Amino acid sequence: MEKNNQLIHGDEAHLIDAKKIREATEKMVEMLGLAAGSTEGFDLYKVMETYFKDLDKRYEINKCLGIPEGCSYYMKEKIEEEVKSE
């Protein structure tokens, strides 16, 4: 497996390939000794992919956890609001 030396920053996390997110989640499941990463009412694969890929859902998850958002998310919201109002 080729290792990329370029680091991905938080505002670029949604650019990570879904396959890589799944592979990393599989490793996490294995390292934690979990029998499975998804069962009824429990799906780490979906949670991880959603958190990385869906900015709106990440915002909602962060809000529930009390994690402050950077201004880049709010800027995206502001631009979308301006486009809708035109």
PyMOL commands that set and color helices and strands:
alter all, ss='L'
color gray80, all
select helices_A, chain A and resi 10-15+18-31+44-53+55-65+71-85
alter helices_A, ss='H'
color red, helices_A
select strands_A, chain A and resi 38-39+42-43
alter strands_A, ss='S'
color yellow, strands_A
deselect
rebuild
show_as cartoon
